[in-house]
């Protein structure tokens, strides 16, 4: 959902001064074509489906907390020491949920919150225990009285005060006419175990009132990444603990989630940068000059993408919105390139979505049906978009897709939402006033960046507060191994755990690969290490056993890695998107490396492949003399056939057992034998 600010409850005098300042800037730059309107109108994206594309409002002057002298902005960029960074996973899905969230821990002991990452907001806030009108969100409300380090921000000349002039307050109103208001507090904020950045004191909003979508959304609150004194980025930069930069990487059409970094990273050599002028608007803008469809530039005035606020990049907006002339040209150019597809009605009759059928369900094959798109910047650099960067799936017709780029009413501002940067690392390099783009697989970002494993987490004020977690998890049961088999005393071959989900397995089955990706993300391992071991059903619920195997061809995992995985399971630091329903971890276990069992002789060593939907097939593996393994495969995903269940027959001392594993596990065991 778009998080563009509407009003900030500024005193009249401050508003008047701001307007005089803007008038002075406009006149001094010789700009004569200035609108008398106070706001620019932009369509708001849908938060959970294809509807609710209402109008959103962007102010023509920046909020109060970002109006600081420019020399002060520059001076704070000279860091006194080498800054750290905070690596943080992203959860949920932009088109399914309307947003991406990350986890923050606030207070002592820490209380956990799922917050929408939003570059269009300048304040971070969570529901307060004193809130008189807050919705039922993902986690319990923040309890200031339970935190020994919480301090209210007392009324001062730099903030708006409450009626008693005792405490600073904030108020935000948004496009969809939702609002948030409350008091400002200061406490210790922790960034999770992927972060090398130690917990920091920061100012945040403690909500006392929510309305509209903010009241009904599942996420707890907002993490403001915009420019402003209350922005979490600005606060960390002011403390000289991170460089003036952050990065976001959104997952693709197949897999949600992603990654975020607060602080600087070494940009990949292929990253494409464009200038971002912090004076132009309070939002992150880029200098877009042209759009090419199938290699041909749209016939547009070069100033088309420079109207009003120019081209704004907003992580909280779902789709993309172009000025009228650009949208008409874009739509026409795309449709001219669609030769084998048929135009169909959109999923929602209330909107005239432009949709096409006949492209098939394989995302990797969409480029055969839809043209490539290039966004060309003023410096001549270009960002190449694949179909997943401008299409969304038709929710009612299999193999059909709709344009995720719309006309921005009559407003000349260009708004680029998250769909445009799917599977793209976006670096907001504020220190150098530029934004960079790098196409990549965001579910494997750390490997793609060749970053070392996550550093040991810095000490928190105290242990994570398990009472503040409503991800539908129950405390993990103790492992079945005795204590003398704890990590550090044995070599660990795998970590297994049982997960119960309130989803029928027939509905869950096609999404098992997606679920494996989320598990890998939450446990900070490669998806190739995550294996489905067993499953069963009880009524409408599914019980799945998963195993985390060592990376690569290793026979056991480092004790530090195993300990971190176990800690995440035991301390309930494990969260899945809402689309998987309610879930809980039932138990976890650790096992030593597999033994070299003697396998049942199964005759011919010929390898046989026969993948068919719902049918079992045999695959003879790893003949080593008379030792062989038989793996029986059952396809559980239609296309592509990359996910299968496998049973392996093992002869151990004359006793033949059958165990459900995955193909890669079977291959790994066969190599050992």
N, C-alpha and C positions, 0 to 999 in steps of 0.2 A: 504494500500500500504506500502511496506517496506520503511523505512526511514534510511537506512544504509548510513553512510557518505562515500564519495569517496575521496575528496581532501579538504584541508583547507588553501591552498595558504600560506603555511609557508615559511618564509625566508629560504634560503639554509642553512645558518649556523645552525639554530634551528633544521632543519630536520636532518642535519648531526649529531648533538649532540644527538638527540632522537634515531637515528639508532645505534650510539655507545653505548648508554645506554641499549638498548634492547639486543644488542650483549653481553654486559657484564652480563646482567641478565641471558640470555640463557646459556652462558658458565659456569657461577657460579653455575647453577643448574644442570650441567652435562647433558644437553639435546643435543644430537648430531644430531638428525634427524630434521634439520631445512631447510625449503624450502627457495630457493633464490627468490621466487616470492614476490612482494610487496603487493599483495592483495589476498584475499580469495574470491572465486566466489560462490555466492548463487543465486538460482532462486528467482526472485521477484514474489510476489503474484499478483493477478489481483485486480484492484481497484474497479471495478464495476460489473464484471461478471467472467466467467470462463476462459477468455483468457488473453493474455498479461503476460504470465509467463516468463518474460525475466530474464536475469542474473543480480544479484546485487553484489556490491563490498563492502567488509568490509576492512578497512585499518588494517595493522598489527601493527600500533602504534597508541596510543591514540591522539585525537586532542589536540591542544596546550593548551586550557584552562583547561584541566584536569590534566596536568602534574605538580602537586604540591607535595612537600615533604610529606612523609607518616606521620611524626610526627605532621605536621600541620593539616592533616586530622583528626588525633586522638584528637588533642587538642580542636578542635572546637566542639567536641561532648559533652563536659562538659557544659551543658546549665546553664545559670545563673538564670533562672526562669522557672516556670512551663509553658511548651509550650502549645499553642493552636493547633487547627486543622481546616482545611477547608473541609467541606463536599460539594461535587459538583456533580450534576447529569451528566450522560453521555447521549448523543443523537446519533441518526442514528443507523446503523446496519453494523457489520463488513463485512458480505458477500454481502449485498445489496449495500452498499455505499463504501465499501473498507476501512472503518475507523470508529472510534468513535470520537465524538467531545464533548467538554465542552465549557462553556461560561466564558470569562474573560472580565472585564471592565477596560479600560486603560484611564488615564487622568483625568482632572478636567475641566468641568464636564465629567463623565465617558462615553467612547465610547465603544460599545459592539461588541465582536467578537466571532465567532464560530471557535475553534481551535482543530485540530486533536491531541489527546493525544498520545504521541510517546516516548517510552522508548529508542528508538534508536537514538534520536536527542538530542543535547545538547544546543540548543538555541531556544528561543521562538520568533516568528516574525509574523508581520501582514503587509498587504500592506500599503504603505505610500501614502499620497495625491500627493507627487512629483513623484510617480512611472511612468516611461515612458513606461513600458511594463508589466502590471499586468492584470490578467483576471477579468471577471465579477463574483464576488463572492457573498457570502450570505449577507454580510453587506457592507456599504460604507467604503471607505478607511480611515485609521487613519489620522486625521488632527492635526499635532503637533501645528500648529499656533492657534488652538482653545482650547488647553489645557494650563491653566495657570501654571501647575506644570511640564511641559515637559522641559527636559534639554538634549542637545546633549552630548554624551560621547566624550570628547576632546582627541586628539591624545596623546598617552603615550607609554612608552616602553613595556607595557604589552599587546598591541593590534596591529593589522595590521591597518595601517593608509591609508587614501585616498591619491590621488596624490598631493594634496595641503598640506598634513600633518597637517590637521586641525581637522579631526574627525575620530574616530574609525569606521572601517567597518567590515563586515562579508561576507563570501561566503560559500555556501553549495551546493554540487552536490550529486545526489541520483542515486539509482540503475537504475531506468527507464530513466536515462539521463535527468531528470528534474533538475532545479537548482533554487536557490534563493540567491540574494545578495542585500545588502543595507547598511545603516548606523546603528550604535548603538545609542540608546537613553535611557534615564532614565525617568520614570514617576511613578505615583501612580497606582498600580494594585489592583483591587478589585475582590473578589472571589464569590460574590453572597450572597443571603440571607440565604442559608443553612449554611454559614460559621460563626464560632465563631472567626475566625481570622480577625483582623482588616485590612483594606487596607494597603499595603506596597509599598515602593519605590522599583523598580526593573529595571534592564537593559534588554532591548529587542531589536530585530531587526526591523527596519523600512524599508520595502522592496522598492527597486527602480527597480528591474528586476526579473521577473519570466519566467521560460521556462517549456515546457513539461507538465506533469500532474499537477504540481503546478499552472500552468497558467489556466488549464481547470477545475480543481476541484471546487466543490461548496463551500467547507469550505474555510474560510478566510486565515488560516495559520496553523502554527505548535506550539504546546505547548511542548517544550523539557523537558523530564523527565529523560534524561540520566545523566551520571556522568560528571560534568564539571562546571567551574566557571560561565558560562552563563546559566546553567540549572536553571529553576525556583525553583527546590527543593534545590539545593546547595545555592542559594541566600537566601532563607528563613531560611535555617539551619544556614548560616553565621550570620544572624541577631538574632539568638537565639529565633525565634518566633515559630518554630515547631521543633519537634524531627527529627532525621535523618531517616525518614521512610515515605512511602506513600503506598496507596493501590488502586487497580483497581478491579472492579467487572463488567464483561461483561454479558449482557443478553443472553438468550438461543435461541434456534432455532425458537421458537414461537414468542418471544418478544425481540426487540432490546433494545437499551438504556442500562442503568446500573448506576453505582455510582463510585465515586472516593473520596479518602480522602488524602489530603496533611497533613502529620504529623502522629503521632502514634495513634494506637487504641489498645485496649486490645484484644489480639488474642484469638479466641475461643479455648476451650480445645481440640477440634478435629482437629485443624489446623496442617497440616503436614509441617515440615520445612526441607530444605536442605541448605547446605553451598553454599554461593555465593562469589567467590574470586574476589575482586575489582582489584587485580593486574593482573589477568589472561588476561583480555581484557577490553576495555572501555565499553563493553556491559554487561548486566546482564546475568550471566551464572549460571547454576545449575549443580549439580553432578549426572547426570543420569547414572545408571549402567546397568539396565535391563529393558526390556519390556516384559510383560506377556500378552498373548492372551488366554482368557478363562481359566485362571489359570495356563497356561503352559509357561515357559520362552522360549523366542526365543533362538535358538542355535547360540550364537554370542560370539566373543572375548570380554572379559570384558572392553577392551579399545576402543571398537567401537564408543562409544559416547563421547570420549575424544580427538578426532582428531582436529587439528588446534585450533579453538576458543572453542572447547568443545561443550557444549549444551547451546545455546543462547536463552533467552526468550525475545521476541520482540512484544510489544503491537501494533506496526504499521504494522506487517505482518499478512496476512489473514490466510494462511494455515500453515501446518507443513511440514518440509523437513528433510528426514533422509539420512544418508550415504547409498551408494548403497547396501551393504550387509544387513544392517538393513531393508531397504525398501523391498528387495526381500523376506526376511524372514517374515516380517510383512504381506505383501500382501498374501503370501502363507498360513500363519496361519489363517488369517481372512477368506479367501475363503473356507478353510476346514470346517469352522464352519457354513457356510451358506447352510442349507439343503433344505429350501423351497423357495429360491429366484432364480430368473433367471437373468443372466448377460446380460446387454443391452448396446447399444451405448451411449456415453456421449452426453450432450447437444450441445457441440461445436465440429464439425468434425475436427477442426484444432488440437485438443488435444485428446490423447488416455486416457480419463478419465475412471476409473473403476467404473461402475455403476450397480445397481441391482434394479429390480422391484419386486413388490409383498409384500412389507412390510406394506402397508397401510399408511394413512395420520395422524394417531394419534401418536404424538411424544412420548407420555408416554408408548406406546406399542412397541417401537423400540427394546427394550432390549429383546423381545421375538424372534426377528429375527436376531439380530446382537450380537456378543459376547462382554463381558466386557473386558476392557483393563486396565492393571495396569502399571504405571511407577514407577520403584523401584530406590530409590536413594542410594548413597554410605553409608548412615547411616542405611540402612535397612528399612526406612520408605517408604511408597508407596502412590501414588496418583491414585485413581481409576477413570477411565474415562467411561462415558456412551456413547452411540452411537452419541449423538449430539456433542461430543467432537472430533469426527474424521470423521463425515459425513456431507455432505451438500446436500440440496434438488436438485433433477434433475429439471431443469427449464421447461422441456417440457413434462415430463411424471409424472402424478399424482401417488403418492405412491412409487416413485422411489428415490434412494439416491446414492450418489457417494462418494468414499473415498476422504477425504480432507487432506490426508497425501501423499506426493509425494517423489520421489527420488531427492536428492540434487545434480544432475549431478554426477560428479566424485569427488566432494569435500567432505572431511570427516567431515565437520562441521555439527552439528545438529541444526536446527532452528525451534523453536516452536512458532507459531503465535497464534493469538487470538482464533482460533477455538478450541484449546486444553483446553482453560480456560473458555469456556462458562459456565455461572452459577457457577463460581468459584471465590471466593474472593482471590486475590493474593496480599500478603503483601510483599513489597520490604523493608525489615528491614535492611537498609544499616548500621545502627549503630552497629548491631551485625553480620553483614556480612552473612545474611541468607535470604532466600525467603520462604514464607509460602503459603500453598494452603488449602482452605476450600470450599468444595462443598456446595452450597447453592442456593437459589432463589434470584438472584441479583435484581429483581424488588421489593423485599420486604426486602432489606438488613438491613435497620435501625431497623425494627421489629425483624428480625432474630438475630441481635446483641444486642437486648434489650437496644438500645440506647434511651435516652430521646428525646422528640421532639426537633426540631432544636431550638437553642438559638436565642434570639432576634438579628437581624443583627446589626453589629457595624455601627456607622455612616459613611456614605460615604462623600467624599469631597463635593458633591452636588447631586441633584436628577439624576436618570438615564436619559441619553440622548436619548429621543425617536426618534430623527432625525437619529440616527445611529442604525437602526434595519430594516433589509430587510427580516424578516420572513413572509412577505406578510400579516402583521397585520395592521389594521387601528386603530386609537385611539378608545377605547371603549366608547360607548355612556353612557351618564349619566344614573344611575338607574332610573327605573320608580317610585320607592318609593320616597316620599317627604323627604327632608333633616332631618326632625325630626325623621325619621325612620332609621337613620344611625346607624352603629354598636355601641353598648354601651348604646343605649337608648331602644332597644327592644331585646327580645330573638329571635335569628335567627334559624329558622328551616332548611333552606337550602339556598344555593346560586346557582342560575341558570344562564346560559349564552347560547347565540345562536352562532353557528359556521357555517360559509359558506365555503364549500370546492369545488374546481374545479374538482370534481370526480363524475361520475355518480353513483347513489346509488346502482345499481345492482353490480357494481364493488367494492363499498365500503362496502356493507353489510357483506361479510364474514370476513372483517377486523375490524368490530366494537369492538370486545373484545380487539384486539391489540390496537386500538385507545384509548379505555378506560384506558388501562395500561399506555399509554404515558401521558394522561391527569392527571392521578393520580400522576405520577412521576413529572410532571411539577408543579402541585399545592401542592405537598408534602402531599398527603393524601393517605389513603389505597384505593386500587382499589375497595374494597367493598362499598366505599362511593360514587363512581361515577356511575351515572345512566342515561341511555338514556330516555328522556322524550317525545320527539316528533321528527318527521322528515318530510321533504317535498322535492320535487324536482322542479327545474326550468331549463328546457333545460338539459344541461349536468352537472349542478351544484347541490349540495346537501346542504340543510339547516337543521342542527341538533340542537335540544335543549338538553342541558345536565343539570344535577343538582348534586350538591355536598351535600350529606346528612351527618348528624352527625355520628360519629363513634359508632360502637356497637349498643346498644339499647337506646342510649340517644335520647331525644326528641329535643334537640337543641345543637348547637355547641358553644364552648367558643368564646367570642367576639374577642379574640386575633387571633384565628384560622380563623374566618370569615374575619377579617380585612386583614390578610395576603393574603388570597385567592383573595379578592377583589382588593388588591393592585397589585397582579400579573396580574390580568385581565386588570385593568385600565391602568397599566404602560407598557403593551405589553411585559411583561416578560414571554412569553409563546411561546415555539418553538416545532414544530413537525418535524419528519424526512421528507426528500424530497419526499419519496415514496407516501405521501399523497397529493402531488400536492400543488398548492397555496391555501391559506386559510386566513380567517380573522375572527376576533371576531366582531359580529354585535352589541350585547348589552349584558348587564348583569343585574341581579336583585337579590334582597334578599327577603325572605319570612319568616313570623313567623312560629312557629310549626303548623302542621296540626291540624285543629279542629276535634272534635269527631262528624263527620256527622252521621246522621241516614241513613242506607243503605237500598236499595230496597230489599224487600223480594223476594227470588228466589226459594222457594220451598225446595226440598230435601236437607238435609245437607250433603249428601254423597259426598266424594271427588272423582273427576274424572280426570284422567290423559290421554291425548291422544296427544303426541307430534308427529307431522308428518310435513314433509317439505312442506311449503306453505299452510297448512291447519290450520284453527282455531280450537281450542278445548276449552272446559270449565273446569274451576277448581274452585270449590266452597270452600270458605275459611271462617274460623273464625266465626263459629256460636256461638253467645252469646245471648241466648234467641231467640228473633225474629230479631236480628240485624245480617245481613249477608252481605258479600261482594262477588261479582262475578268477577273473573279475567279471561279474555279471552287471551289465549296465541297464539302467532304466532312465530314459530321457524325461526330464521334467520341465523343459523349456522348449517352446515350439521353434523359434528362430531368433538368433542362430543357435545351433545345438551345442552350447558351451557349458551347460550345467547338467550334470547327470548324477544320479544316485548309483552307488556301486556296492555290491556285496562281495566280500572276499572269503573264500573257503580256506581254512587253515587246519592242517593236521598236526596236532600237538600231542605227542605221546599216544597216538592211536585214537584220540578224540577229535572229531571233525566239528568245527564251529563255523558259523556264518556270521559275519559282522558287516554292518553298513558303513561304508566309507565313501570318499569321493574318488574320482578317477585319478587325480594327482596323488592322493594318499596311497592308492593301490599301487601306482607306479613307484612311489617312493619305497613302500614296503617291499615290493618285488626287487628293487635294486639291492636292498639289504640282504635279501635271501639269495 
